[in-house]
Amino acid sequence: MREHGILKRVLIAYDEIIRRIRAGHDFPPEAVTDGATIIRKFIEEYHEKLEEDHLFPRFRKANKLVELVTVLNAQHQAGRRVTERILAAARGSLKSADERNRLAQDLEAFNRMYSPHEAREDTVLFPALHKVVSPHEYDAMGEQFEKIERQTFGGDGFDIYVDKVSALEKRLGIYNLAKFTPA
């Protein structure tokens, strides 16, 4: 579940970019690329792949939460399409109001889907995993996931991507957590 923390931090960065677009303010275009690349490499190609290859099949086999798993999987596919549009927009000029508004709409769509998506996984799917697999199988999956992470990223992928998302937040001026405290 700690991987969802990285997703949530990118969603917050996307919110900041949306806020600036809607207010007519500038934003660093590379922040869009950085955020979408974190989503592509860490969330889609690693985190979601683990869910799709190792968790979802276990729920289907046990005939547990099959409808939820089906929706989550469909959302993964939709998220990948939106990420591709975000990356394509970032490769463009983002100078016209139309281009910026289309980008904001895609960022909003991504955030609107993934906030409840990650919350449902954290509160329903992941807790239910203990009912679908034995404690031994659960531990073995954890070890397997750590091995996949080291192979995929050449080390602790979580730490690598925490650094990347921190750099994104700094680029947008939203790294300082105190800025989010209401007066």
C-alpha positions in Angstrom: 0.0 0.0 0.0 2.9 2.4 0.4 3.1 2.6 -3.3 -0.2 4.4 -3.3 1.5 7.2 -1.4 3.6 7.9 -4.5 0.4 7.9 -6.7 -1.3 10.2 -4.2 1.6 12.7 -4.3 1.5 12.7 -8.1 -2.3 13.3 -7.9 -1.5 16.3 -5.7 1.0 17.6 -8.2 -1.6 17.2 -11.0 -4.1 19.1 -8.8 -1.5 22.0 -8.6 -1.1 22.0 -12.4 -4.9 22.0 -12.9 -5.2 24.9 -10.4 -2.6 26.9 -12.3 -4.2 26.2 -15.7 -7.7 27.2 -14.4 -6.3 30.4 -12.8 -4.4 31.3 -16.0 -1.0 31.0 -14.3 2.1 29.4 -15.7 3.5 26.1 -14.7 6.7 24.3 -15.7 5.7 22.0 -18.6 8.4 19.5 -17.6 6.4 18.9 -14.4 3.6 17.4 -16.5 6.2 15.1 -18.2 7.8 14.2 -14.8 4.5 13.4 -13.2 3.2 11.3 -16.1 6.5 9.5 -16.4 6.4 8.6 -12.7 2.8 7.3 -13.3 3.9 5.3 -16.4 7.1 3.7 -15.0 6.2 3.2 -11.3 2.5 2.9 -11.2 1.4 1.5 -14.5 4.4 -0.7 -15.5 5.3 -1.9 -12.0 2.6 -1.5 -9.4 -0.4 -2.2 -11.6 1.4 -5.0 -13.3 1.9 -6.7 -9.9 -1.8 -6.3 -9.2 -2.8 -7.6 -12.6 -0.4 -10.5 -12.7 -0.4 -11.6 -9.0 -3.4 -10.3 -7.1 -6.4 -10.1 -9.5 -6.0 -13.7 -10.7 -6.1 -14.9 -7.1 -9.3 -13.1 -6.4 -10.8 -14.4 -9.6 -9.7 -18.0 -8.8 -11.3 -17.7 -5.3 -14.4 -16.1 -6.8 -14.0 -13.2 -4.4 -14.5 -9.5 -5.3 -14.6 -10.4 -9.0 -16.7 -7.4 -9.9 -14.4 -5.1 -8.1 -11.3 -6.6 -9.7 -12.9 -6.3 -13.1 -13.6 -2.6 -12.6 -10.1 -2.0 -11.2 -8.5 -3.7 -14.2 -10.6 -1.7 -16.6 -9.5 1.5 -14.7 -5.9 0.5 -15.1 -6.5 0.3 -18.9 -8.3 3.7 -19.0 -5.6 5.3 -16.8 -2.9 4.1 -19.3 -4.8 5.8 -22.2 -5.2 9.0 -20.2 -1.5 9.0 -19.3 -0.6 8.6 -23.0 -2.7 11.7 -23.7 -1.1 13.6 -20.9 2.4 12.7 -22.2 1.4 13.7 -25.7 0.1 17.0 -24.5 3.4 17.6 -22.6 5.3 17.0 -25.9 3.2 19.7 -27.5 3.5 23.4 -27.0 0.8 23.9 -24.3 0.7 27.5 -25.4 -3.0 27.8 -26.5 -5.8 27.9 -24.0 -7.4 24.9 -25.8 -4.3 22.8 -25.4 -4.0 23.8 -21.7 -7.7 23.1 -21.1 -7.5 19.7 -22.7 -4.5 18.9 -20.5 -6.4 20.1 -17.4 -9.4 17.9 -18.4 -7.2 14.8 -18.8 -5.5 15.5 -15.4 -8.9 16.0 -13.8 -10.2 12.7 -15.3 -7.1 10.9 -14.1 -7.4 12.2 -10.6 -11.2 11.7 -10.5 -10.7 8.0 -11.3 -7.6 7.2 -9.2 -8.6 8.8 -5.9 -11.5 6.4 -5.4 -9.6 3.6 -7.1 -6.7 3.7 -4.7 -9.0 4.1 -1.7 -11.1 1.1 -2.7 -7.9 -1.0 -3.1 -6.6 0.2 0.3 -9.9 -0.4 2.2 -11.5 -3.4 0.4 -9.1 -5.3 -2.0 -5.9 -5.4 0.0 -7.5 -6.2 3.4 -9.4 -9.1 1.7 -6.2 -10.6 0.3 -5.7 -12.2 3.7 -8.9 -14.1 3.2 -7.9 -15.3 -0.3 -4.3 -16.5 0.4 -2.7 -18.3 3.3 -0.3 -16.5 5.6 2.6 -18.5 4.0 1.5 -17.5 0.5 1.1 -13.9 1.6 4.7 -13.8 2.9 6.0 -15.5 -0.3 4.2 -12.9 -2.4 5.9 -10.2 -0.4 9.3 -11.7 -1.0 8.5 -12.2 -4.7 7.4 -8.5 -5.1 10.6 -7.3 -3.4 12.6 -9.4 -5.9 10.6 -8.0 -8.8 11.1 -4.5 -7.5 14.9 -4.9 -7.3 15.1 -6.5 -10.7 12.9 -3.8 -12.3 14.6 -0.7 -10.8 18.0 -2.0 -9.9 17.4 -1.3 -6.2 14.6 -0.1 -4.0 12.1 1.3 -6.5 10.0 2.9 -3.8 12.9 5.0 -2.5 14.0 5.9 -6.1 10.4 7.1 -6.9 10.0 8.9 -3.6 13.0 11.0 -4.6 11.5 11.6 -8.1 8.1 12.7 -6.7 9.9 15.0 -4.2 11.7 16.6 -7.1 8.4 17.1 -8.9 6.9 18.7 -5.8 9.9 21.0 -5.5 9.6 22.0 -9.1 6.0 23.0 -8.5 6.7 24.7 -5.2 4.5 22.3 -3.2 7.1 20.2 -1.4 6.8 22.0 1.9 4.0 20.2 3.7 3.2 23.2 5.9 1.9 25.1 2.8 -1.2 22.8 2.9 -2.1 23.7 6.5 -5.2 26.0 6.6 -4.9 29.3 8.4 
